[in-house]
């Protein structure tokens, strides 16, 4: 889902929604938007996200400057950090 966040970031795919994404879809921008939404959700629930937000801002600056590979690495780091967080659920403590 984090590789091609179709339908989660308010963009219109260039082809059918259930088809394999085409190369002309801007995956990086959509991944940045997904990371921003996830961080916003965590922050609204009281979780600390300052480190990840700074990394996301760095990714956005790199993308704006045309350094797409650097931006991709930075957003990968944000999404990996989010993936490694403990998950809330039955019998789990979600107060970290």
PDB file as gemmi writes it, atoms N, CA and C in Angstrom:
CRYST1    1.000    1.000    1.000  90.00  90.00  90.00 P 1                      
ATOM      1  N   UNK A   1       0.813  -1.184   0.000  1.00  0.00           N  
ATOM      2  CA  UNK A   1       0.000   0.000   0.000  1.00  0.00           C  
ATOM      3  C   UNK A   1       0.866   1.260   0.000  1.00  0.00           C  
ATOM      4  N   UNK A   2       1.985   1.258   0.709  1.00  0.00           N  
ATOM      5  CA  UNK A   2       2.796   2.474   0.757  1.00  0.00           C  
ATOM      6  C   UNK A   2       3.556   2.715  -0.539  1.00  0.00           C  
ATOM      7  N   UNK A   3       3.694   1.688  -1.367  1.00  0.00           N  
ATOM      8  CA  UNK A   3       4.380   1.880  -2.645  1.00  0.00           C  
ATOM      9  C   UNK A   3       3.500   2.626  -3.637  1.00  0.00           C  
ATOM     10  N   UNK A   4       2.229   2.280  -3.726  1.00  0.00           N  
ATOM     11  CA  UNK A   4       1.268   2.912  -4.643  1.00  0.00           C  
ATOM     12  C   UNK A   4       0.001   3.206  -3.860  1.00  0.00           C  
ATOM     13  N   UNK A   5      -0.027   4.289  -3.076  1.00  0.00           N  
ATOM     14  CA  UNK A   5      -1.170   4.543  -2.190  1.00  0.00           C  
ATOM     15  C   UNK A   5      -2.399   5.067  -2.926  1.00  0.00           C  
ATOM     16  N   UNK A   6      -2.875   4.298  -3.879  1.00  0.00           N  
ATOM     17  CA  UNK A   6      -4.039   4.711  -4.662  1.00  0.00           C  
ATOM     18  C   UNK A   6      -5.284   4.782  -3.783  1.00  0.00           C  
ATOM     19  N   UNK A   7      -6.043   5.867  -3.976  1.00  0.00           N  
ATOM     20  CA  UNK A   7      -7.298   6.017  -3.266  1.00  0.00           C  
ATOM     21  C   UNK A   7      -7.151   6.543  -1.851  1.00  0.00           C  
ATOM     22  N   UNK A   8      -5.949   6.642  -1.348  1.00  0.00           N  
ATOM     23  CA  UNK A   8      -5.745   7.110   0.017  1.00  0.00           C  
ATOM     24  C   UNK A   8      -5.244   8.541   0.073  1.00  0.00           C  
ATOM     25  N   UNK A   9      -4.849   9.090  -1.046  1.00  0.00           N  
ATOM     26  CA  UNK A   9      -4.219  10.410  -1.017  1.00  0.00           C  
ATOM     27  C   UNK A   9      -4.916  11.419  -1.922  1.00  0.00           C  
ATOM     28  N   UNK A  10      -6.165  11.142  -2.287  1.00  0.00           N  
ATOM     29  CA  UNK A  10      -6.976  12.075  -3.066  1.00  0.00           C  
ATOM     30  C   UNK A  10      -6.381  12.406  -4.427  1.00  0.00           C  
ATOM     31  N   UNK A  11      -5.892  11.428  -5.141  1.00  0.00           N  
ATOM     32  CA  UNK A  11      -5.460  11.682  -6.504  1.00  0.00           C  
ATOM     33  C   UNK A  11      -6.205  10.748  -7.426  1.00  0.00           C  
ATOM     34  N   UNK A  12      -6.274  11.159  -8.665  1.00  0.00           N  
ATOM     35  CA  UNK A  12      -6.973  10.374  -9.664  1.00  0.00           C  
ATOM     36  C   UNK A  12      -5.932   9.582 -10.444  1.00  0.00           C  
ATOM     37  N   UNK A  13      -6.048   8.260 -10.449  1.00  0.00           N  
ATOM     38  CA  UNK A  13      -5.082   7.459 -11.200  1.00  0.00           C  
ATOM     39  C   UNK A  13      -5.215   7.719 -12.697  1.00  0.00           C  
ATOM     40  N   UNK A  14      -4.153   7.473 -13.427  1.00  0.00           N  
ATOM     41  CA  UNK A  14      -4.190   7.719 -14.861  1.00  0.00           C  
ATOM     42  C   UNK A  14      -4.929   6.625 -15.617  1.00  0.00           C  
ATOM     43  N   UNK A  15      -5.174   5.497 -14.968  1.00  0.00           N  
ATOM     44  CA  UNK A  15      -5.908   4.397 -15.592  1.00  0.00           C  
ATOM     45  C   UNK A  15      -6.997   3.927 -14.652  1.00  0.00           C  
ATOM     46  N   UNK A  16      -7.566   2.760 -14.933  1.00  0.00           N  
ATOM     47  CA  UNK A  16      -8.594   2.218 -14.043  1.00  0.00           C  
ATOM     48  C   UNK A  16      -8.054   2.038 -12.622  1.00  0.00           C  
ATOM     49  N   UNK A  17      -8.901   2.279 -11.646  1.00  0.00           N  
ATOM     50  CA  UNK A  17      -8.481   2.245 -10.245  1.00  0.00           C  
ATOM     51  C   UNK A  17      -7.925   0.888  -9.824  1.00  0.00           C  
ATOM     52  N   UNK A  18      -8.394  -0.195 -10.437  1.00  0.00           N  
ATOM     53  CA  UNK A  18      -7.926  -1.515 -10.030  1.00  0.00           C  
ATOM     54  C   UNK A  18      -6.806  -2.058 -10.921  1.00  0.00           C  
ATOM     55  N   UNK A  19      -6.336  -1.242 -11.860  1.00  0.00           N  
ATOM     56  CA  UNK A  19      -5.262  -1.666 -12.759  1.00  0.00           C  
ATOM     57  C   UNK A  19      -3.898  -1.376 -12.146  1.00  0.00           C  
ATOM     58  N   UNK A  20      -2.872  -2.007 -12.675  1.00  0.00           N  
ATOM     59  CA  UNK A  20      -1.508  -1.721 -12.252  1.00  0.00           C  
ATOM     60  C   UNK A  20      -1.204  -0.262 -12.577  1.00  0.00           C  
ATOM     61  N   UNK A  21      -0.672   0.493 -11.611  1.00  0.00           N  
ATOM     62  CA  UNK A  21      -0.380   1.906 -11.864  1.00  0.00           C  
ATOM     63  C   UNK A  21       0.603   2.079 -13.023  1.00  0.00           C  
ATOM     64  N   UNK A  22       0.377   3.114 -13.794  1.00  0.00           N  
ATOM     65  CA  UNK A  22       1.280   3.389 -14.903  1.00  0.00           C  
ATOM     66  C   UNK A  22       2.453   4.221 -14.417  1.00  0.00           C  
ATOM     67  N   UNK A  23       3.486   4.264 -15.218  1.00  0.00           N  
ATOM     68  CA  UNK A  23       4.700   5.000 -14.849  1.00  0.00           C  
ATOM     69  C   UNK A  23       4.480   6.504 -14.767  1.00  0.00           C  
ATOM     70  N   UNK A  24       3.414   7.029 -15.392  1.00  0.00           N  
ATOM     71  CA  UNK A  24       3.211   8.479 -15.354  1.00  0.00           C  
ATOM     72  C   UNK A  24       2.498   8.957 -14.092  1.00  0.00           C  
ATOM     73  N   UNK A  25       2.073   8.036 -13.220  1.00  0.00           N  
ATOM     74  CA  UNK A  25       1.514   8.457 -11.946  1.00  0.00           C  
ATOM     75  C   UNK A  25       2.652   8.898 -11.031  1.00  0.00           C  
ATOM     76  N   UNK A  26       2.453   9.989 -10.338  1.00  0.00           N  
ATOM     77  CA  UNK A  26       3.498  10.544  -9.476  1.00  0.00           C  
ATOM     78  C   UNK A  26       3.477   9.851  -8.122  1.00  0.00           C  
ATOM     79  N   UNK A  27       4.102   8.709  -8.075  1.00  0.00           N  
ATOM     80  CA  UNK A  27       4.127   7.884  -6.873  1.00  0.00           C  
ATOM     81  C   UNK A  27       4.765   8.621  -5.690  1.00  0.00           C  
ATOM     82  N   UNK A  28       5.842   9.340  -5.930  1.00  0.00           N  
ATOM     83  CA  UNK A  28       6.542  10.019  -4.842  1.00  0.00           C  
ATOM     84  C   UNK A  28       5.640  11.032  -4.139  1.00  0.00           C  
ATOM     85  N   UNK A  29       4.973  11.876  -4.900  1.00  0.00           N  
ATOM     86  CA  UNK A  29       4.101  12.880  -4.296  1.00  0.00           C  
ATOM     87  C   UNK A  29       2.978  12.224  -3.516  1.00  0.00           C  
ATOM     88  N   UNK A  30       2.428  11.147  -4.045  1.00  0.00           N  
ATOM     89  CA  UNK A  30       1.353  10.444  -3.353  1.00  0.00           C  
ATOM     90  C   UNK A  30       1.858   9.766  -2.077  1.00  0.00           C  
ATOM     91  N   UNK A  31       3.071   9.250  -2.096  1.00  0.00           N  
ATOM     92  CA  UNK A  31       3.646   8.641  -0.894  1.00  0.00           C  
ATOM     93  C   UNK A  31       3.916   9.704   0.166  1.00  0.00           C  
ATOM     94  N   UNK A  32       4.354  10.891  -0.255  1.00  0.00           N  
ATOM     95  CA  UNK A  32       4.543  11.998   0.686  1.00  0.00           C  
ATOM     96  C   UNK A  32       3.210  12.378   1.329  1.00  0.00           C  
ATOM     97  N   UNK A  33       2.158  12.424   0.534  1.00  0.00           N  
ATOM     98  CA  UNK A  33       0.838  12.772   1.054  1.00  0.00           C  
ATOM     99  C   UNK A  33       0.347  11.706   2.027  1.00  0.00           C  
ATOM    100  N   UNK A  34       0.573  10.444   1.711  1.00  0.00           N  
ATOM    101  CA  UNK A  34       0.178   9.364   2.611  1.00  0.00           C  
ATOM    102  C   UNK A  34       0.921   9.482   3.940  1.00  0.00           C  
ATOM    103  N   UNK A  35       2.226   9.711   3.886  1.00  0.00           N  
ATOM    104  CA  UNK A  35       3.014   9.846   5.114  1.00  0.00           C  
ATOM    105  C   UNK A  35       2.506  11.027   5.943  1.00  0.00           C  
ATOM    106  N   UNK A  36       2.187  12.136   5.280  1.00  0.00           N  
ATOM    107  CA  UNK A  36       1.679  13.309   6.003  1.00  0.00           C  
ATOM    108  C   UNK A  36       0.363  12.989   6.694  1.00  0.00           C  
ATOM    109  N   UNK A  37      -0.519  12.272   6.018  1.00  0.00           N  
ATOM    110  CA  UNK A  37      -1.806  11.914   6.626  1.00  0.00           C  
ATOM    111  C   UNK A  37      -1.621  10.989   7.825  1.00  0.00           C  
ATOM    112  N   UNK A  38      -0.740  10.010   7.680  1.00  0.00           N  
ATOM    113  CA  UNK A  38      -0.502   9.088   8.787  1.00  0.00           C  
ATOM    114  C   UNK A  38       0.091   9.815   9.990  1.00  0.00           C  
ATOM    115  N   UNK A  39       1.027  10.719   9.731  1.00  0.00           N  
ATOM    116  CA  UNK A  39       1.619  11.485  10.829  1.00  0.00           C  
ATOM    117  C   UNK A  39       0.584  12.387  11.486  1.00  0.00           C  
ATOM    118  N   UNK A  40      -0.274  12.988  10.671  1.00  0.00           N  
ATOM    119  CA  UNK A  40      -1.340  13.823  11.222  1.00  0.00           C  
ATOM    120  C   UNK A  40      -2.278  13.028  12.118  1.00  0.00           C  
ATOM    121  N   UNK A  41      -2.595  11.826  11.704  1.00  0.00           N  
ATOM    122  CA  UNK A  41      -3.455  10.961  12.508  1.00  0.00           C  
ATOM    123  C   UNK A  41      -2.783  10.622  13.835  1.00  0.00           C  
ATOM    124  N   UNK A  42      -1.519  10.218  13.776  1.00  0.00           N  
ATOM    125  CA  UNK A  42      -0.807   9.882  15.007  1.00  0.00           C  
ATOM    126  C   UNK A  42      -0.713  11.084  15.943  1.00  0.00           C  
ATOM    127  N   UNK A  43      -0.402  12.245  15.377  1.00  0.00           N  
ATOM    128  CA  UNK A  43      -0.295  13.456  16.201  1.00  0.00           C  
ATOM    129  C   UNK A  43      -1.644  13.772  16.856  1.00  0.00           C  
ATOM    130  N   UNK A  44      -2.734  13.614  16.100  1.00  0.00           N  
ATOM    131  CA  UNK A  44      -4.063  13.917  16.653  1.00  0.00           C  
ATOM    132  C   UNK A  44      -4.417  12.975  17.798  1.00  0.00           C  
ATOM    133  N   UNK A  45      -3.780  11.820  17.844  1.00  0.00           N  
ATOM    134  CA  UNK A  45      -4.013  10.859  18.921  1.00  0.00           C  
ATOM    135  C   UNK A  45      -3.010  11.026  20.059  1.00  0.00           C  
ATOM    136  N   UNK A  46      -2.166  12.056  19.971  1.00  0.00           N  
ATOM    137  CA  UNK A  46      -1.240  12.362  21.042  1.00  0.00           C  
ATOM    138  C   UNK A  46       0.108  11.665  20.961  1.00  0.00           C  
ATOM    139  N   UNK A  47       0.391  11.002  19.852  1.00  0.00           N  
ATOM    140  CA  UNK A  47       1.675  10.322  19.701  1.00  0.00           C  
ATOM    141  C   UNK A  47       2.755  11.316  19.265  1.00  0.00           C  
ATOM    142  N   UNK A  48       3.973  11.162  19.758  1.00  0.00           N  
ATOM    143  CA  UNK A  48       5.069  12.038  19.326  1.00  0.00           C  
ATOM    144  C   UNK A  48       5.493  11.679  17.904  1.00  0.00           C  
ATOM    145  N   UNK A  49       5.541  12.680  17.042  1.00  0.00           N  
ATOM    146  CA  UNK A  49       5.926  12.441  15.647  1.00  0.00           C  
ATOM    147  C   UNK A  49       6.920  13.486  15.132  1.00  0.00           C  
ATOM    148  N   UNK A  50       7.532  14.242  16.043  1.00  0.00           N  
ATOM    149  CA  UNK A  50       8.417  15.336  15.623  1.00  0.00           C  
ATOM    150  C   UNK A  50       9.563  14.859  14.739  1.00  0.00           C  
ATOM    151  N   UNK A  51      10.190  13.758  15.082  1.00  0.00           N  
ATOM    152  CA  UNK A  51      11.318  13.244  14.293  1.00  0.00           C  
ATOM    153  C   UNK A  51      10.863  12.896  12.875  1.00  0.00           C  
ATOM    154  N   UNK A  52       9.737  12.209  12.772  1.00  0.00           N  
ATOM    155  CA  UNK A  52       9.230  11.815  11.466  1.00  0.00           C  
ATOM    156  C   UNK A  52       8.757  13.017  10.653  1.00  0.00           C  
ATOM    157  N   UNK A  53       8.169  14.013  11.339  1.00  0.00           N  
ATOM    158  CA  UNK A  53       7.744  15.223  10.632  1.00  0.00           C  
ATOM    159  C   UNK A  53       8.933  15.962  10.040  1.00  0.00           C  
ATOM    160  N   UNK A  54      10.016  16.039  10.768  1.00  0.00           N  
ATOM    161  CA  UNK A  54      11.211  16.704  10.237  1.00  0.00           C  
ATOM    162  C   UNK A  54      11.749  15.942   9.033  1.00  0.00           C  
ATOM    163  N   UNK A  55      11.741  14.633   9.114  1.00  0.00           N  
ATOM    164  CA  UNK A  55      12.189  13.817   7.988  1.00  0.00           C  
ATOM    165  C   UNK A  55      11.257  14.003   6.781  1.00  0.00           C  
ATOM    166  N   UNK A  56       9.951  14.112   7.028  1.00  0.00           N  
ATOM    167  CA  UNK A  56       9.000  14.351   5.943  1.00  0.00           C  
ATOM    168  C   UNK A  56       9.235  15.725   5.316  1.00  0.00           C  
ATOM    169  N   UNK A  57       9.479  16.719   6.135  1.00  0.00           N  
ATOM    170  CA  UNK A  57       9.770  18.066   5.594  1.00  0.00           C  
ATOM    171  C   UNK A  57      11.024  18.043   4.724  1.00  0.00           C  
ATOM    172  N   UNK A  58      12.041  17.307   5.153  1.00  0.00           N  
ATOM    173  CA  UNK A  58      13.260  17.172   4.352  1.00  0.00           C  
ATOM    174  C   UNK A  58      12.950  16.497   3.015  1.00  0.00           C  
ATOM    175  N   UNK A  59      12.095  15.500   3.042  1.00  0.00           N  
ATOM    176  CA  UNK A  59      11.700  14.821   1.801  1.00  0.00           C  
ATOM    177  C   UNK A  59      10.967  15.777   0.876  1.00  0.00           C  
ATOM    178  N   UNK A  60      10.078  16.576   1.431  1.00  0.00           N  
ATOM    179  CA  UNK A  60       9.328  17.532   0.618  1.00  0.00           C  
ATOM    180  C   UNK A  60      10.249  18.603   0.030  1.00  0.00           C  
ATOM    181  N   UNK A  61      11.227  19.059   0.814  1.00  0.00           N  
ATOM    182  CA  UNK A  61      12.184  20.041   0.285  1.00  0.00           C  
ATOM    183  C   UNK A  61      13.013  19.435  -0.850  1.00  0.00           C  
ATOM    184  N   UNK A  62      13.441  18.197  -0.670  1.00  0.00           N  
ATOM    185  CA  UNK A  62      14.228  17.527  -1.706  1.00  0.00           C  
ATOM    186  C   UNK A  62      13.412  17.359  -2.981  1.00  0.00           C  
ATOM    187  N   UNK A  63      12.147  16.964  -2.854  1.00  0.00           N  
ATOM    188  CA  UNK A  63      11.291  16.817  -4.043  1.00  0.00           C  
ATOM    189  C   UNK A  63      11.108  18.148  -4.747  1.00  0.00           C  
ATOM    190  N   UNK A  64      10.867  19.205  -3.970  1.00  0.00           N  
ATOM    191  CA  UNK A  64      10.668  20.531  -4.558  1.00  0.00           C  
ATOM    192  C   UNK A  64      11.922  21.024  -5.280  1.00  0.00           C  
ATOM    193  N   UNK A  65      13.086  20.583  -4.801  1.00  0.00           N  
ATOM    194  CA  UNK A  65      14.351  20.986  -5.430  1.00  0.00           C  
ATOM    195  C   UNK A  65      14.737  20.059  -6.583  1.00  0.00           C  
ATOM    196  N   UNK A  66      13.890  19.073  -6.870  1.00  0.00           N  
ATOM    197  CA  UNK A  66      14.176  18.169  -7.982  1.00  0.00           C  
ATOM    198  C   UNK A  66      15.059  16.990  -7.623  1.00  0.00           C  
ATOM    199  N   UNK A  67      15.319  16.803  -6.350  1.00  0.00           N  
ATOM    200  CA  UNK A  67      16.159  15.682  -5.903  1.00  0.00           C  
ATOM    201  C   UNK A  67      15.255  14.518  -5.506  1.00  0.00           C  
ATOM    202  N   UNK A  68      14.670  13.893  -6.509  1.00  0.00           N  
ATOM    203  CA  UNK A  68      13.646  12.868  -6.289  1.00  0.00           C  
ATOM    204  C   UNK A  68      14.194  11.632  -5.567  1.00  0.00           C  
ATOM    205  N   UNK A  69      15.396  11.207  -5.899  1.00  0.00           N  
ATOM    206  CA  UNK A  69      15.958  10.021  -5.237  1.00  0.00           C  
ATOM    207  C   UNK A  69      16.147  10.288  -3.742  1.00  0.00           C  
ATOM    208  N   UNK A  70      16.635  11.470  -3.408  1.00  0.00           N  
ATOM    209  CA  UNK A  70      16.803  11.845  -1.997  1.00  0.00           C  
ATOM    210  C   UNK A  70      15.451  11.912  -1.296  1.00  0.00           C  
ATOM    211  N   UNK A  71      14.462  12.481  -1.971  1.00  0.00           N  
ATOM    212  CA  UNK A  71      13.118  12.567  -1.405  1.00  0.00           C  
ATOM    213  C   UNK A  71      12.531  11.177  -1.191  1.00  0.00           C  
ATOM    214  N   UNK A  72      12.741  10.293  -2.136  1.00  0.00           N  
ATOM    215  CA  UNK A  72      12.219   8.926  -2.019  1.00  0.00           C  
ATOM    216  C   UNK A  72      12.856   8.209  -0.834  1.00  0.00           C  
ATOM    217  N   UNK A  73      14.161   8.370  -0.659  1.00  0.00           N  
ATOM    218  CA  UNK A  73      14.830   7.736   0.485  1.00  0.00           C  
ATOM    219  C   UNK A  73      14.282   8.284   1.801  1.00  0.00           C  
ATOM    220  N   UNK A  74      14.059   9.591   1.845  1.00  0.00           N  
ATOM    221  CA  UNK A  74      13.563  10.211   3.077  1.00  0.00           C  
ATOM    222  C   UNK A  74      12.143   9.748   3.402  1.00  0.00           C  
ATOM    223  N   UNK A  75      11.268   9.699   2.413  1.00  0.00           N  
ATOM    224  CA  UNK A  75       9.898   9.255   2.683  1.00  0.00           C  
ATOM    225  C   UNK A  75       9.888   7.762   2.998  1.00  0.00           C  
ATOM    226  N   UNK A  76      10.793   6.997   2.398  1.00  0.00           N  
ATOM    227  CA  UNK A  76      10.921   5.586   2.774  1.00  0.00           C  
ATOM    228  C   UNK A  76      11.241   5.470   4.259  1.00  0.00           C  
ATOM    229  N   UNK A  77      12.142   6.331   4.741  1.00  0.00           N  
ATOM    230  CA  UNK A  77      12.503   6.317   6.153  1.00  0.00           C  
ATOM    231  C   UNK A  77      11.323   6.643   7.054  1.00  0.00           C  
ATOM    232  N   UNK A  78      10.521   7.612   6.640  1.00  0.00           N  
ATOM    233  CA  UNK A  78       9.330   7.969   7.426  1.00  0.00           C  
ATOM    234  C   UNK A  78       8.373   6.788   7.484  1.00  0.00           C  
ATOM    235  N   UNK A  79       8.082   6.207   6.322  1.00  0.00           N  
ATOM    236  CA  UNK A  79       7.132   5.091   6.282  1.00  0.00           C  
ATOM    237  C   UNK A  79       7.664   3.871   7.030  1.00  0.00           C  
ATOM    238  N   UNK A  80       8.967   3.633   6.959  1.00  0.00           N  
ATOM    239  CA  UNK A  80       9.554   2.516   7.720  1.00  0.00           C  
ATOM    240  C   UNK A  80       9.446   2.771   9.218  1.00  0.00           C  
ATOM    241  N   UNK A  81       9.678   4.017   9.644  1.00  0.00           N  
ATOM    242  CA  UNK A  81       9.552   4.350  11.064  1.00  0.00           C  
ATOM    243  C   UNK A  81       8.116   4.142  11.534  1.00  0.00           C  
ATOM    244  N   UNK A  82       7.162   4.523  10.702  1.00  0.00           N  
ATOM    245  CA  UNK A  82       5.763   4.317  11.065  1.00  0.00           C  
ATOM    246  C   UNK A  82       5.420   2.834  11.109  1.00  0.00           C  
ATOM    247  N   UNK A  83       5.951   2.087  10.169  1.00  0.00           N  
ATOM    248  CA  UNK A  83       5.691   0.642  10.121  1.00  0.00           C  
ATOM    249  C   UNK A  83       6.254  -0.062  11.353  1.00  0.00           C  
ATOM    250  N   UNK A  84       7.353   0.435  11.884  1.00  0.00           N  
ATOM    251  CA  UNK A  84       7.994  -0.236  13.020  1.00  0.00           C  
ATOM    252  C   UNK A  84       7.368   0.136  14.367  1.00  0.00           C  
ATOM    253  N   UNK A  85       6.468   1.100  14.379  1.00  0.00           N  
ATOM    254  CA  UNK A  85       5.805   1.475  15.635  1.00  0.00           C  
ATOM    255  C   UNK A  85       4.900   0.344  16.097  1.00  0.00           C  
ATOM    256  N   UNK A  86       4.794   0.170  17.404  1.00  0.00           N  
ATOM    257  CA  UNK A  86       3.850  -0.838  17.918  1.00  0.00           C  
ATOM    258  C   UNK A  86       2.435  -0.487  17.474  1.00  0.00           C  
ATOM    259  N   UNK A  87       1.670  -1.499  17.179  1.00  0.00           N  
ATOM    260  CA  UNK A  87       0.299  -1.286  16.718  1.00  0.00           C  
ATOM    261  C   UNK A  87      -0.676  -1.394  17.882  1.00  0.00           C  
ATOM    262  N   UNK A  88      -1.690  -0.550  17.830  1.00  0.00           N  
ATOM    263  CA  UNK A  88      -2.755  -0.620  18.832  1.00  0.00           C  
ATOM    264  C   UNK A  88      -3.714  -1.722  18.440  1.00  0.00           C  
ATOM    265  N   UNK A  89      -4.366  -2.267  19.390  1.00  0.00           N  
ATOM    266  CA  UNK A  89      -5.361  -3.296  19.114  1.00  0.00           C  
ATOM    267  C   UNK A  89      -5.712  -4.035  20.384  1.00  0.00           C  
ATOM    268  N   UNK A  90      -6.571  -5.035  20.269  1.00  0.00           N  
ATOM    269  CA  UNK A  90      -6.980  -5.785  21.458  1.00  0.00           C  
ATOM    270  C   UNK A  90      -5.783  -6.330  22.218  1.00  0.00           C  
ATOM    271  N   UNK A  91      -5.696  -6.014  23.476  1.00  0.00           N  
ATOM    272  CA  UNK A  91      -4.615  -6.528  24.303  1.00  0.00           C  
ATOM    273  C   UNK A  91      -3.284  -5.834  24.096  1.00  0.00           C  
ATOM    274  N   UNK A  92      -3.265  -4.774  23.304  1.00  0.00           N  
ATOM    275  CA  UNK A  92      -1.999  -4.060  23.058  1.00  0.00           C  
ATOM    276  C   UNK A  92      -2.083  -2.685  23.673  1.00  0.00           C  
ATOM    277  N   UNK A  93      -0.968  -2.225  24.151  1.00  0.00           N  
ATOM    278  CA  UNK A  93      -0.891  -0.893  24.728  1.00  0.00           C  
ATOM    279  C   UNK A  93      -0.566   0.091  23.631  1.00  0.00           C  
ATOM    280  N   UNK A  94      -1.464   1.045  23.374  1.00  0.00           N  
ATOM    281  CA  UNK A  94      -1.238   2.005  22.306  1.00  0.00           C  
ATOM    282  C   UNK A  94      -0.858   3.375  22.847  1.00  0.00           C  
ATOM    283  N   UNK A  95      -0.246   3.419  24.017  1.00  0.00           N  
ATOM    284  CA  UNK A  95       0.083   4.696  24.645  1.00  0.00           C  
ATOM    285  C   UNK A  95       1.550   5.067  24.484  1.00  0.00           C  
ATOM    286  N   UNK A  96       2.295   4.440  23.590  1.00  0.00           N  
ATOM    287  CA  UNK A  96       3.735   4.719  23.476  1.00  0.00           C  
ATOM    288  C   UNK A  96       4.028   6.121  23.014  1.00  0.00           C  
TER     289      UNK A  96                                                      
END                                                                             
